[in-house]
Amino acid sequence: MAGKERAVAVLLQALQGLAPQDFQEFKKKLSKVRVEGEWNIPKDSLAKAAHPCALASCMGESYSEGAAMDVAIGLFKEMNQRDLAEKLLDEKVKEYKRKYREHVVREFLWYKEVNSCLGENLSVSSRYTDLTIARRPRSKHGGEREAVGTSRGCADAGNGPATITVTAQTLFKPDEDGQTPQVVVLVGAPGMGKTMTVRKVMVEWVEGTLYAQFDYVFCIDCRDIVFTKEASVADLVSKCCPHRRMPTGKILDDPEKILFIFDGFDALGFSLLQPEDELSSDPREVKPLETTLMSLLKKTVLPESSLLITTRPTALQSLGRCLEGEYYAEILGFSAAMRKEYFHRYFENDNKADVAFRFVRGNEILYSLCIIPIMSWTICTVLEQELYKKKNLVECSKVTTRMSMFYLSRLMKCRGRDNPQDLQQFLHKLCSLAADGVWKHKVLFEEKEIKDRGLDQSELLPLFLNEKISKKGVDHGNIYSFTHLHLQEFFAAVFYVLEDDEEMVGDSGALAKDINMLLDSYSKSRKDLNLTVRFLFGLVSQKSIEYADEIIGCRISPRAREDMLRWLQGRHGGISHPSQALKVSELDTFHFLFEMNEKSFAQSALGRFTDIDLQDVRLTLYDQMALSFCIRQWAGLGCVTLRGCSFDQQDPGEELATSAPRSGAAGAGGRPLAEWWQEELLSPIHPLCWALRHLGSDLRVLRLRWCRLSESCCAELAALLAAHPSLARLELGDGALGDAGVRLLCEGLRQRGCRLRVLRLWYSSLTSACCEDLAAVLGTSPCLEELDLSFSEGLRDAGVKLLCEGLQRRTCQLRTLRLSTSGLNEEALQELAAVRALKPDLKIGYLLAQDEPQAGAMARLPCHRGVLPGAGGQEGAPLL
């Protein structure tokens, strides 16, 4: 039944419920109704409508569907026929709900990609691939740091016991305490699939397979409302479905059945600082847009409604200050299995998908990049073009910048054959627009700005910018945005290194190409420039300069390299005391050098530094590759300290099954690459230890504290001890090591190549079971001078006695032993006294005061918080 017929049938049923005198009163009132923009019922037609069926048909012919219902509802209310009015209103809401769902299908089921052919639309259902999403428990008031961790998003996502893995379908799933999230902030870097996830949510809600607890899910694209000055909540809802006569009041009267989605909240650029007394409690009250949004966030209006907010990590700090009880979910990207599935969904041809995936699977960098959805899309787009031309896939680029340049070259070759000079001039202007937008936190550009910059070229503009018709009307002009923020940041970086042609020189209105200002701003406050700076390093590599000149036809200036080198060398200079070693303490330094991928540049940049000092960082596989690349070029690296860091592994079982290269390929040390890959998957710190074993390394100190090391990590460390004669100090502070891990370490300590002098095992959950191995090491190691077992209270009497046996051997070179005597019996203390008498130069004592962990670090540990065990309130007091 069509919508109009359904409305007439419902109206007829209501009219049939009227008594004869009420029916006549209804007709009398109807004769006086005048509806703006509608045909009014002629008097003769109204007079002939002597029964409900004729009157319902007459109203259906004269009024539009929505107007007929609204007129009848109004008249029923005037006649005090509340039940009939409510019944019609309910039917109207049902009809609107049906129309709204049809609208959602039209808006969200199909979408167009930048590389699609004219008229070619893609289905969300056919392309969407499940993402790995980690959700943290809800935060306390003002606890955005607690919930989100660092600017990278949900810190330690997937590692902590409170973190659960969810999908787009289970974002609002009750937590372990049975609490159902009411506010979920979905965090993701550019290109991680936030908007695609929103599309998936909308489509599955319409299909009835997702979020059935909500009668309405309203998706508000923040980029579409950024130019809106004032609005009410009702106005925002109306924009989501442009049907006339929307029953806004009826919908908003049941807020617990409403889910608001704000997609791309960071695009608004609001300060989110509004006085409490200016916030609204009425969903129909028109206020400045920022005030209306704050009222929703702070729950002063429609407090029972639910919110899903997608944002980049850069907006988390300000957003977290105005939310309470929110849950944070971070998109971690594609798992190993989902990466493969995405390739098959993209190509829609199993043979092509297998060829492309095998190529990417054999390239560590590209394969790890495919965890990011936008990079999977970019790589698939490039490989699809290469396969179409039957070219050798090995020619494809390896890192982010070169892959983006490869894609750019495809676009330019496709459209720039007739007049390449025009295309290059267009690229200069486009990059200037991108850079200006990045500086101003701007992702939307008005039509006037496009024209003023000379970018209004119908053949070129759609290649790089998306066009949207402004909802304010034709007079306001169209709105433009880059196809993705990832690409805007890439073009912004190109702006700074692209050599100007003659027409661009002397443009007084152009943004200054001051690379030093860009780098200084990033160092001081503009962390949102990270990806632009990373692209900058990739662009000035020698390979990128040659590729841009030969393939794209654009000249990249190498002059920026010296400025960038000086900046890298000086950015960590003020961290250490002048008398101390210079440390690299920012992970992004390694990413910048990895993006450039030039050994000589990395050696020059790192030459003046001797230490790595990273704290509270979740090291992804890509982070570890960047770190490993730099370590292998770093001959002067003497000390590595990682505190509170964790090492991500991506689905080890699946990864091995789907991505292990052929066994015949050679890997590190000449071993089969499959064997090397197997080892890497078993040990989270394999990339780090493998890099530290490089020839020429001068590593002397390795500290891994509170890094959640597993038993397999100890096997890696044992191999490092055996192969690294310069390593003199190893400090481990981790409750997960255990006796089995220490036994593996002892195997490395017994190797001839081991020259370790200091071994610290703090909070290692040791028992007497490992002390026999430690005692054997004490008796055989020619170099070990200090053993620190502080806070390992599980050793007990038996363990101490075994250690004393090793200490009494003539071959024992130990000079310092630190352990706790808390709970030791008299016999064990006498054993220690005997050792001291036998070797008076041997120092046995508590943990020294200056080595005590900071309170913040100790608070992260599951036990041993606060007072040092057995110290009797005296720091550094000797045992004997």
C-alpha positions in Angstrom: 0.0 0.0 0.0 1.4 3.4 -1.1 1.9 6.1 1.5 -1.1 8.2 0.4 -3.4 5.2 0.3 -2.2 4.2 3.8 -2.8 7.7 5.1 -6.4 7.7 3.7 -7.1 4.3 5.2 -5.9 5.4 8.6 -7.9 8.7 8.4 -11.0 6.7 7.4 -10.7 4.5 10.4 -10.5 7.5 12.7 -13.5 9.2 11.1 -15.5 6.1 11.5 -14.9 6.3 15.2 -16.9 9.6 15.4 -20.5 9.8 16.4 -22.8 11.3 13.7 -23.0 14.7 15.5 -19.2 14.7 15.9 -18.8 13.8 12.3 -20.9 16.9 11.3 -18.8 19.1 13.7 -15.7 17.8 12.1 -17.0 18.8 8.6 -18.0 22.2 9.8 -14.5 22.9 11.3 -12.9 21.4 8.2 -14.7 23.9 5.9 -12.8 26.8 7.7 -9.3 25.2 7.5 -6.8 26.9 5.2 -3.5 25.1 4.7 -0.6 27.1 3.3 0.8 25.6 0.2 -2.0 23.1 -0.2 -5.3 22.9 -2.2 -8.3 23.6 0.0 -11.4 21.4 -0.2 -14.1 23.0 -2.4 -17.4 23.6 -0.5 -19.5 21.6 -2.9 -17.1 18.6 -2.5 -17.3 18.9 1.2 -21.1 19.1 1.1 -21.3 15.8 -0.9 -19.0 14.0 1.5 -21.9 12.7 3.6 -20.1 9.7 5.1 -16.6 8.9 6.5 -15.4 7.1 3.4 -16.3 10.0 1.0 -14.8 12.6 3.4 -11.5 10.6 3.8 -11.2 10.3 0.0 -12.0 14.0 -0.4 -9.2 15.0 2.1 -6.8 12.6 0.4 -7.4 14.2 -3.0 -7.2 17.8 -1.8 -4.3 17.6 0.7 -0.9 16.0 0.6 -0.4 12.9 2.7 1.2 14.7 5.7 -1.1 17.7 5.5 -4.3 15.6 5.6 -3.0 13.9 8.8 -2.0 17.2 10.4 -5.4 18.8 9.7 -7.3 15.8 11.1 -5.1 15.7 14.3 -5.6 19.4 14.8 -9.4 19.2 14.5 -9.6 16.2 16.7 -7.7 18.1 19.4 -10.1 21.1 19.1 -13.1 18.7 19.5 -11.4 17.2 22.5 -11.2 13.8 20.7 -7.8 13.1 22.3 -7.8 9.4 21.7 -8.4 9.8 18.0 -5.8 12.5 17.7 -3.3 10.4 19.6 -4.1 7.4 17.4 -3.5 9.4 14.2 -0.4 10.9 15.6 1.0 7.4 16.3 0.2 6.4 12.8 1.9 9.5 11.5 5.0 8.7 13.5 5.0 5.1 12.1 4.7 6.5 8.6 7.5 9.0 9.2 9.6 6.2 10.7 9.1 4.2 7.5 10.0 7.2 5.3 13.0 8.0 7.4 14.3 4.5 7.1 13.9 4.7 3.3 15.9 8.0 3.4 18.6 6.3 5.5 18.9 3.6 2.9 19.3 6.1 0.1 21.8 8.2 2.0 24.0 5.5 3.6 23.7 2.1 1.7 25.5 3.3 -1.4 28.5 5.5 -1.7 31.0 6.6 -4.3 34.8 6.3 -4.0 37.2 8.7 -5.6 38.4 6.2 -8.1 35.0 5.1 -9.1 33.8 5.5 -12.7 31.0 7.9 -13.5 27.7 6.5 -12.1 29.4 3.6 -10.3 28.3 3.3 -6.7 29.4 0.8 -4.1 27.4 -0.9 -1.5 28.5 -0.6 2.2 27.3 -4.2 2.7 29.6 -5.5 0.0 32.7 -3.4 0.9 32.6 -3.0 4.7 35.1 -5.2 6.5 35.0 -5.7 10.3 37.5 -3.6 12.2 39.2 -4.4 15.5 37.8 -2.0 18.1 38.9 -1.9 21.7 36.5 -0.4 24.2 37.6 1.0 27.6 35.3 1.2 30.7 33.5 4.4 31.3 35.5 7.3 32.7 34.9 9.3 35.8 34.1 13.0 35.7 37.0 14.8 34.1 38.8 11.5 33.5 39.4 11.6 29.8 43.1 11.0 30.4 42.3 8.0 32.5 40.0 6.5 29.9 41.9 7.4 26.8 45.5 7.5 27.9 47.7 9.3 25.5 47.0 11.4 22.4 47.2 8.2 20.4 43.8 7.1 21.6 43.0 4.3 24.0 46.3 3.5 25.6 47.1 -0.1 26.1 44.0 -1.0 24.2 43.6 -4.8 24.1 46.2 -5.3 26.9 44.6 -4.2 30.1 42.1 -6.4 31.9 39.4 -3.8 31.7 39.6 -3.4 27.9 37.2 -5.5 25.8 37.2 -6.0 22.0 34.0 -4.9 20.4 32.6 -4.5 16.8 30.4 -1.9 15.2 27.5 -4.1 16.2 28.4 -4.2 19.9 29.6 -0.7 20.7 26.7 -0.3 23.1 27.0 -3.7 24.6 26.7 -3.8 28.4 30.1 -3.9 30.2 31.2 -6.5 32.8 29.2 -4.7 35.5 26.0 -4.8 33.4 26.2 -1.0 32.6 25.0 -0.2 29.1 27.0 2.7 27.6 25.0 5.8 26.9 27.9 7.8 25.5 30.5 6.2 23.3 33.4 8.1 21.8 34.8 6.2 18.8 38.5 7.3 18.4 40.5 6.8 15.3 43.3 8.4 13.3 42.6 9.6 9.8 41.7 6.7 7.5 40.9 4.2 10.3 37.3 3.8 9.1 35.3 5.9 11.5 32.9 7.2 8.8 32.6 3.8 7.2 31.7 2.3 10.5 29.0 5.0 11.0 27.6 4.0 7.6 27.6 0.4 8.6 25.7 1.3 11.8 23.1 3.2 9.9 22.5 0.5 7.3 22.3 -2.3 9.9 19.9 -0.3 12.0 17.6 0.1 9.0 17.8 -3.6 8.3 16.8 -4.3 11.9 20.0 -6.3 12.7 21.6 -3.7 14.9 20.6 -1.3 17.7 17.0 -2.3 17.7 16.6 -0.6 21.1 16.6 2.7 19.2 13.5 3.9 17.3 15.6 6.6 15.6 19.3 6.9 14.8 20.2 10.4 13.6 23.6 10.8 12.0 24.9 14.4 11.9 28.0 14.9 9.8 29.9 17.6 11.6 31.4 18.8 8.4 28.0 19.7 7.1 27.0 21.9 10.1 30.4 23.6 10.6 29.0 26.8 9.0 25.7 26.7 10.9 25.5 29.7 13.3 22.4 28.8 15.3 20.3 25.7 15.7 18.1 23.8 18.1 18.3 20.1 18.7 15.0 19.8 16.7 16.7 21.7 13.8 19.6 19.2 13.8 17.1 16.3 13.8 15.2 17.9 10.9 18.4 18.1 8.8 18.8 14.4 9.1 15.6 13.8 7.2 14.4 16.6 5.0 10.7 15.5 4.9 8.1 18.1 5.5 5.8 17.9 8.5 8.2 15.9 10.6 6.6 14.9 14.0 9.6 16.3 15.9 7.7 16.8 19.2 6.5 13.2 19.2 9.9 11.8 18.4 11.8 13.9 21.0 9.2 13.0 23.7 10.8 9.6 23.9 14.6 10.4 24.1 15.7 7.1 25.5 14.8 5.6 22.1 17.1 8.0 20.2 20.7 7.6 19.2 22.6 10.7 18.0 25.7 10.1 15.9 28.1 13.0 15.5 30.6 11.9 12.8 33.9 13.8 12.6 33.5 15.9 15.8 37.0 17.3 15.4 36.0 19.1 12.2 33.9 21.6 14.3 37.0 23.1 15.9 35.0 24.3 18.9 36.6 25.2 22.2 33.7 23.5 24.1 33.9 26.0 26.9 30.4 27.2 27.7 29.0 28.6 30.9 26.6 26.2 32.6 23.8 28.8 32.8 23.8 29.3 29.0 23.1 25.6 28.2 19.7 24.6 27.0 17.2 22.1 28.4 14.6 22.6 25.7 15.2 20.7 22.5 13.2 23.3 20.5 15.2 26.3 21.8 17.4 27.9 19.2 20.9 28.7 20.5 24.4 29.1 19.0 25.4 25.8 17.5 28.3 25.4 20.0 25.8 25.9 22.9 23.3 23.4 21.5 26.0 20.7 21.0 27.3 21.3 24.5 23.8 20.9 25.9 23.6 17.5 24.3 27.1 16.5 25.5 26.5 17.6 29.0 23.0 16.1 29.1 21.2 19.2 30.0 18.9 18.5 27.1 17.4 15.1 26.3 19.5 13.4 29.0 18.1 10.0 28.3 19.3 9.9 24.7 22.4 8.1 23.6 25.4 9.5 21.8 28.0 8.0 19.5 30.8 10.5 18.7 33.6 9.8 16.2 36.7 11.9 16.4 40.4 12.0 15.7 42.6 11.7 18.8 43.5 15.4 18.6 40.0 16.5 19.9 39.9 14.1 22.8 41.2 16.4 25.5 38.6 19.1 25.0 35.9 16.6 24.3 36.6 14.7 27.5 36.1 17.7 29.7 32.4 18.0 28.8 31.4 14.4 29.0 30.6 12.2 32.0 30.5 8.4 32.2 31.5 8.1 28.6 33.1 5.0 27.1 36.1 5.2 24.8 36.5 2.9 21.9 39.6 3.0 19.7 39.7 1.6 16.1 42.8 -0.5 15.9 42.4 -1.4 12.3 42.2 -4.6 10.4 43.2 -7.9 11.9 45.3 -10.3 9.7 42.2 -12.2 8.6 40.2 -9.0 7.9 43.0 -7.6 5.8 42.8 -10.6 3.5 39.0 -10.3 3.5 39.2 -6.6 2.5 41.3 -7.5 -0.5 38.7 -10.0 -1.7 35.9 -7.6 -1.1 37.7 -4.8 -3.0 38.7 -6.8 -6.1 35.5 -9.0 -6.3 37.7 -11.4 -8.2 39.5 -14.1 -6.2 42.4 -14.5 -8.6 43.2 -10.8 -8.7 42.7 -10.6 -4.9 45.1 -13.5 -4.3 47.8 -12.0 -6.6 47.5 -8.6 -4.9 47.4 -10.0 -1.4 50.4 -12.3 -2.0 52.4 -9.3 -3.1 51.5 -7.2 -0.1 52.0 -10.2 2.3 55.6 -10.6 1.1 56.3 -6.9 1.9 56.5 -6.3 5.6 55.9 -2.6 5.4 53.0 -2.7 3.1 51.4 -5.6 4.9 51.7 -3.8 8.2 50.3 -0.6 6.7 47.2 -2.5 5.6 46.1 -2.6 9.2 45.0 1.0 8.4 41.8 0.9 6.3 42.7 3.9 4.1 46.0 2.4 3.3 44.4 -0.9 2.4 42.2 1.1 0.0 45.1 3.1 -1.4 47.2 0.0 -1.9 44.3 -1.9 -3.5 43.6 1.0 -5.8 47.2 1.2 -7.0 47.5 -2.6 -7.4 44.2 -2.8 -9.3 45.6 -0.3 -11.8 48.9 -2.2 -12.0 47.1 -5.5 -12.5 44.9 -4.0 -15.2 48.1 -3.0 -17.1 49.7 -6.4 -16.3 52.7 -4.7 -14.8 55.2 -6.1 -12.3 53.8 -5.5 -8.8 57.3 -5.5 -7.4 57.7 -1.9 -8.8 55.2 -0.6 -6.3 56.3 1.7 -3.5 57.1 0.6 0.0 56.2 3.3 2.5 53.3 5.6 3.1 54.7 8.6 1.2 55.8 6.6 -1.9 52.5 4.8 -2.1 50.6 8.1 -2.0 53.0 9.5 -4.6 52.3 6.4 -6.7 48.6 7.0 -6.5 49.1 10.7 -7.4 51.1 9.7 -10.4 48.3 7.5 -11.6 45.8 10.4 -11.4 48.1 12.8 -13.1 49.0 10.5 -15.9 45.3 9.6 -16.4 44.2 13.2 -16.9 47.3 15.2 -17.6 48.4 13.9 -21.0 47.1 16.7 -23.1 48.5 19.6 -21.0 50.8 18.5 -18.2 51.8 22.0 -17.5 48.3 23.0 -16.5 48.1 20.0 -14.3 51.3 20.9 -12.5 50.1 24.4 -11.9 46.9 23.1 -10.6 48.8 20.8 -8.2 50.7 23.8 -6.8 47.5 25.6 -6.0 45.9 22.5 -4.6 48.8 21.9 -2.2 48.6 25.5 -1.1 44.9 25.0 -0.3 45.7 21.8 1.6 48.5 23.5 3.7 46.3 26.5 4.5 43.6 24.2 5.7 45.9 22.1 7.8 47.2 25.2 9.6 43.7 26.5 10.2 42.2 23.1 11.2 40.0 23.5 8.1 38.7 20.6 6.1 35.8 22.3 4.3 36.4 25.0 1.7 33.7 27.3 0.2 33.2 27.7 -3.5 34.5 31.3 -3.4 37.9 30.1 -2.0 38.1 27.5 -4.7 37.6 30.1 -7.4 39.9 32.6 -5.9 42.7 30.1 -6.0 42.0 29.2 -9.6 41.0 25.6 -8.7 37.6 25.7 -10.4 38.6 23.4 -13.3 35.9 20.9 -14.0 38.2 18.2 -15.3 40.7 18.3 -12.5 38.9 19.3 -9.4 36.8 16.1 -8.9 40.0 14.1 -8.9 41.1 15.6 -5.6 38.2 17.2 -3.9 34.7 16.1 -3.0 31.9 18.5 -3.8 28.8 18.9 -1.6 25.8 21.1 -2.2 25.4 23.5 0.7 22.3 22.9 2.7 22.0 26.7 3.1 20.9 27.0 -0.5 22.3 27.8 -4.0 23.3 31.3 -3.1 25.8 30.0 -0.5 27.7 28.0 -3.1 29.0 24.5 -2.9 31.3 23.1 -0.2 34.5 21.2 -1.0 36.7 18.8 0.9 39.6 16.5 0.1 38.6 13.0 -0.5 40.2 12.1 2.8 42.1 14.0 5.6 45.0 11.6 4.9 45.3 13.0 1.4 44.9 16.6 2.5 47.9 16.2 4.9 49.9 14.6 2.1 49.3 17.5 -0.2 50.0 19.9 2.6 53.5 18.3 2.9 54.0 18.5 -0.8 53.3 22.2 -0.7 56.4 22.8 1.5 58.9 21.0 -0.8 57.5 21.5 -4.2 59.5 24.0 -6.3 57.5 27.0 -7.4 57.0 27.7 -11.1 57.4 31.2 -12.4 53.6 32.0 -12.0 53.6 31.0 -8.4 56.6 33.1 -7.4 55.6 36.5 -6.2 52.0 35.6 -5.2 51.6 37.8 -2.2 48.5 36.0 -0.9 50.2 32.6 -0.9 51.1 30.8 2.4 54.8 31.1 3.2 56.8 28.0 2.7 58.6 28.2 6.0 59.5 24.6 6.9 61.2 25.7 10.1 58.0 27.4 11.3 56.1 24.1 10.5 58.6 22.0 12.5 58.8 24.4 15.4 55.0 24.6 15.7 54.8 20.8 15.7 57.4 20.6 18.5 55.7 23.3 20.6 51.9 22.6 20.4 50.6 21.5 17.0 50.7 17.7 17.4 48.0 17.5 14.8 50.7 18.2 12.2 52.3 14.8 12.9 51.2 13.2 9.6 52.1 16.2 7.6 55.6 16.3 9.1 55.9 12.5 8.5 55.0 13.0 4.8 57.5 15.8 4.7 60.4 13.4 5.6 59.2 10.9 3.1 59.0 13.4 0.3 62.6 14.7 0.6 64.1 11.2 0.4 66.3 10.8 -2.7 64.0 8.1 -4.1 61.0 10.4 -3.7 62.7 13.3 -5.4 63.7 11.1 -8.3 60.3 9.5 -8.6 58.5 12.9 -8.5 60.7 14.3 -11.2 60.7 11.3 -13.6 57.2 9.9 -13.1 55.0 12.7 -11.8 56.9 15.5 -13.6 57.2 17.7 -10.5 60.4 19.0 -8.9 60.9 18.5 -5.2 63.5 20.7 -3.6 66.2 18.9 -1.6 67.1 22.1 0.3 64.7 21.3 3.2 66.8 18.2 4.1 69.4 20.3 6.0 66.8 22.2 8.0 65.0 18.9 8.9 68.2 17.3 9.9 69.1 20.2 12.2 65.6 20.1 13.7 65.9 16.4 14.5 69.3 16.9 16.0 68.1 19.7 18.2 64.6 18.7 19.3 65.8 16.4 22.1 68.7 18.5 23.2 67.0 20.1 26.2 65.6 16.9 27.7 68.8 15.7 29.4 71.0 17.5 31.8 74.1 18.8 30.0 76.3 16.3 31.9 74.1 13.4 30.9 73.8 11.5 27.7 71.5 12.9 25.0 68.3 10.9 24.8 65.7 10.4 22.1 62.4 10.3 24.0 59.8 10.8 21.3 58.6 7.9 19.2 57.8 10.1 16.2 61.5 10.8 15.6 61.8 7.1 14.6 58.8 7.4 12.4 60.1 10.4 10.6 63.4 8.6 9.8 61.7 5.4 8.9 59.5 7.4 6.4 62.6 8.8 4.7 64.2 5.3 4.8 67.7 6.6 4.1 70.4 5.0 6.2 72.9 7.8 5.8 70.3 10.5 6.9 69.3 8.4 9.9 72.9 7.9 10.9 73.5 11.7 10.7 70.3 12.5 12.7 71.0 10.0 15.5 74.8 10.4 15.6 74.9 12.8 18.5 72.5 10.8 20.7 73.4 7.8 22.8 70.1 6.8 24.5 66.5 5.8 23.8 64.1 6.6 26.6 60.4 5.8 25.9 57.7 5.8 28.6 54.1 4.6 28.6 53.9 3.9 24.8 51.9 1.2 23.1 54.3 0.0 20.4 52.4 -1.3 17.4 54.0 -3.5 14.8 54.6 -0.4 12.7 56.1 1.4 15.6 58.5 -1.5 16.2 59.5 -1.6 12.6 60.3 2.2 12.7 62.3 1.7 15.9 64.1 -1.3 14.6 65.1 0.5 11.4 66.7 3.4 13.3 68.4 1.1 15.8 70.1 -0.8 13.0 71.6 2.5 11.7 72.6 3.7 15.1 76.2 2.8 15.9 76.5 5.0 18.9 73.4 3.7 20.7 74.5 2.8 24.3 71.3 2.6 26.3 67.7 1.6 25.7 65.1 2.3 28.3 61.5 1.4 27.9 59.2 2.0 30.9 55.5 1.1 30.9 55.6 0.2 27.2 53.7 -2.7 25.6 54.4 -4.6 22.5 51.4 -5.3 20.2 51.1 -8.4 18.2 48.5 -8.8 15.5 46.6 -12.1 15.8 49.7 -14.4 16.0 47.9 -17.6 15.0 46.2 -16.0 12.0 49.2 -14.0 11.0 51.4 -17.1 10.8 48.8 -19.0 8.8 48.1 -16.3 6.3 51.2 -14.3 6.0 54.3 -16.4 6.4 56.5 -16.1 3.3 57.8 -19.0 1.4 60.2 -21.2 3.5 62.8 -20.9 0.8 63.3 -17.1 1.3 66.2 -16.0 3.3 65.7 -13.9 6.5 67.9 -12.5 9.2 71.2 -14.3 9.7 70.6 -16.5 6.6 67.8 -18.5 8.2 64.6 -19.3 6.2 62.3 -16.3 6.5 59.4 -18.4 7.6 61.4 -19.5 10.6 62.4 -15.9 11.3 58.7 -14.9 11.0 57.6 -17.7 13.3 60.1 -16.5 15.9 58.9 -12.9 15.6 55.3 -13.9 16.2 56.1 -15.9 19.2 58.0 -13.1 20.9 56.6 -9.6 21.0 60.1 -8.0 21.4 61.7 -9.9 18.6 61.9 -6.9 16.2 63.7 -4.9 19.0 66.1 -7.7 19.9 66.8 -8.5 16.3 67.7 -4.8 15.6 69.9 -4.6 18.7 72.0 -7.6 17.5 73.1 -5.7 14.4 76.8 -5.6 13.6 78.6 -2.6 15.0 76.1 -2.1 17.9 77.7 -0.6 21.1 74.7 -1.2 23.3 75.7 -1.3 27.0 72.4 -0.9 28.9 69.0 -2.3 28.3 66.1 -1.5 30.7 62.6 -3.0 30.2 60.4 -2.0 33.1 56.7 -2.8 33.4 56.5 -3.8 29.8 54.5 -7.0 30.4 57.2 -9.3 29.2 56.3 -12.9 28.6 58.4 -16.1 28.9 59.1 -15.9 25.1 60.6 -12.5 25.6 63.1 -14.0 28.0 64.2 -16.4 25.3 64.8 -13.4 23.0 66.8 -11.6 25.7 68.9 -14.7 26.4 69.8 -14.8 22.7 70.7 -11.1 22.9 72.9 -11.7 25.9 74.8 -14.4 24.2 75.3 -12.5 20.9 76.0 -9.0 22.3 79.4 -8.8 24.2 79.1 -5.1 24.9 75.8 -5.4 26.8 76.8 -4.9 30.4 73.6 -4.0 32.2 70.1 -5.6 31.9 67.2 -4.3 34.1 63.9 -6.0 34.0 60.9 -5.0 36.2 57.9 -7.1 35.4 55.7 -9.3 37.4 55.0 -11.6 34.4 58.6 -13.0 34.0 58.3 -15.7 36.6 60.7 -18.6 37.3 60.5 -20.0 33.7 61.5 -16.7 32.2 64.5 -16.4 34.6 65.6 -19.9 33.7 65.7 -18.9 30.0 67.7 -15.8 31.0 70.2 -17.9 32.8 70.8 -19.9 29.7 72.0 -16.8 28.0 74.1 -15.8 31.0 75.9 -19.0 30.8 76.9 -18.5 27.1 80.6 -17.6 26.4 79.6 -14.5 24.5 77.7 -13.0 27.5 79.6 -10.2 29.3 76.8 -8.9 31.5 77.9 -7.2 34.6 74.6 -6.1 36.2 71.3 -8.0 36.3 68.3 -6.4 37.9 65.1 -8.4 38.3 62.5 -6.3 40.1 59.0 -7.4 40.8 59.6 -10.6 38.9 57.3 -13.0 40.9 60.3 -15.2 41.6 60.3 -18.2 43.9 62.9 -20.6 45.1 62.3 -22.7 41.9 64.6 -20.5 39.8 67.3 -20.0 42.4 69.2 -23.1 41.5 69.7 -21.7 38.0 70.7 -18.3 39.4 73.2 -20.0 41.7 74.7 -21.9 38.8 75.1 -18.6 36.9 76.8 -17.0 40.0 79.3 -19.7 40.1 80.2 -19.7 36.4 79.7 -16.2 35.0 83.1 -14.5 34.7 81.6 -11.0 34.5 78.4 -10.7 36.6 79.2 -8.3 39.4 75.7 -7.2 40.6 72.4 -9.1 41.1 69.3 -7.2 42.2 66.3 -9.3 43.2 64.5 -6.5 45.0 60.8 -7.0 45.7 60.9 -10.7 44.9 59.6 -11.8 48.3 58.7 -15.3 46.9 62.3 -16.4 47.1 61.8 -17.3 50.8 64.3 -19.3 52.9 65.0 -22.1 50.4 65.7 -19.7 47.6 68.2 -17.7 49.7 70.0 -20.8 50.8 70.5 -21.9 47.1 71.8 -18.4 46.2 74.3 -18.6 49.1 75.6 -21.9 47.7 76.4 -20.1 44.4 77.9 -17.1 46.3 80.3 -19.2 48.2 82.0 -20.6 45.1 85.4 -19.3 44.4 84.5 -18.6 40.8 81.7 -16.2 41.8 82.6 -12.7 40.9 79.5 -11.0 42.4 80.2 -7.8 44.4 76.7 -6.7 45.2 73.5 -8.6 46.0 70.2 -6.8 46.7 67.2 -8.6 48.0 64.6 -8.4 50.8 65.0 -10.3 54.0 61.4 -9.8 55.0 60.0 -13.1 56.3 63.4 -15.0 56.3 64.0 -17.3 59.2 67.1 -17.3 61.4 68.8 -20.1 59.4 68.6 -18.2 56.1 70.0 -15.1 57.8 72.9 -17.1 59.2 73.6 -18.4 55.7 73.9 -14.8 54.4 76.1 -13.9 57.4 78.4 -16.8 56.5 78.7 -15.6 53.0 79.5 -12.1 54.2 82.2 -13.5 56.5 83.6 -15.6 53.6 83.6 -12.6 51.2 83.9 -9.4 53.1 84.0 -7.4 49.9 80.5 -8.6 48.9 77.8 -6.1 49.6 74.4 -7.4 50.6 71.7 -4.8 51.1 68.3 -3.4 50.5 67.3 -1.5 47.4 69.2 1.8 47.4 67.2 4.9 47.9 68.2 6.5 44.6 67.0 3.5 42.7 63.5 3.4 44.2 60.8 3.4 41.5 58.7 6.6 41.3 55.4 6.5 43.0 53.6 6.8 39.7 55.4 3.8 38.3 54.8 1.7 41.4 51.1 2.5 41.3 50.8 0.6 38.0 52.0 -2.6 39.6 49.5 -5.1 40.9 51.3 -5.5 44.2 54.2 -4.1 46.4 52.8 -0.6 46.4 54.0 1.9 48.9 56.6 1.0 51.6 59.7 -0.9 50.6 59.5 -4.4 52.0 61.7 -5.2 54.9 63.3 -1.8 55.1 62.0 -1.0 58.5 61.4 2.6 57.4 65.1 3.1 56.5 66.0 3.5 52.9 69.3 2.0 51.8 69.9 0.3 55.2 72.3 -2.6 55.0 71.3 -6.1 55.9 74.5 -7.2 57.5 
